[in-house]
Amino acid sequence: MRPFEPGLCSVTFRSLTPQVVIELAASNGIRAIEWGADVHVPPGDLENARQVAARTAEAGLSVSSYGSYIFAPDFTPDDVTSVLETTRALGTQHIRIWPGQRKRPSADYTPAERRAATEALATIAHRAEDYGMTIGLEYHPNSLTDALPSAQQLAQDLPMPNLFFYWQPAPGLPLEEALAEISALGPRICHLHVFAWLADASRLPLADRADYWRACIAALPEGEWTRTAYAMLEFVRGDDIGQFAEDALTLRKILDRS
């Protein structure tokens, strides 16, 4: 079983300030935060990124990654530079990228459109390599990783050593199918986004899916990712702080982390 540390995606609490997110994470046994680019750490605001990084470190936490909102191929070279510089200011070396256009299922792409998106992702990976950084592709419905064959094709077409995959189950995904995805992509999985959603996207306490997540994590093989791997809570029932505390405790038990 590959070891994971408990983490938190800051987008879980978009309405809270970075300082409150840090305090919540630190008081609930979280070890790292993936800071989101949409609210807490906008790209290009390097002073803010440095301040957030400093406050995160002061609380004894790491910055696992920068959750960017670059959608390949819909970006400019300046967009990539801004994200890379902000990632560096945050003190991390890993960037989350959305594979494909926003909210577009992989089945809708023509071969030419898919090729353009793949080439755009390769461009980002090469730019990141110049900064000594890695990228992780979001594993998400309505993207080029919304179905296992499409994700496998991306993995084949993008063999760069600094390009990895996040993993999360589609809402309501049966365990058998989740294990098939993990088996196929496991060596290139970097981090996990952890939540408990039904197929209709209604949210449950993580404890209701604890056995599901134990099975998924136990099935993850050792792979090419050599840095610390994080299982990051992403969204909780009702966006509730109390539920987050319960879910964080459940996550630590799943990971067997005190």
Disulfide bonds with the S-S distance in Angstrom:
none
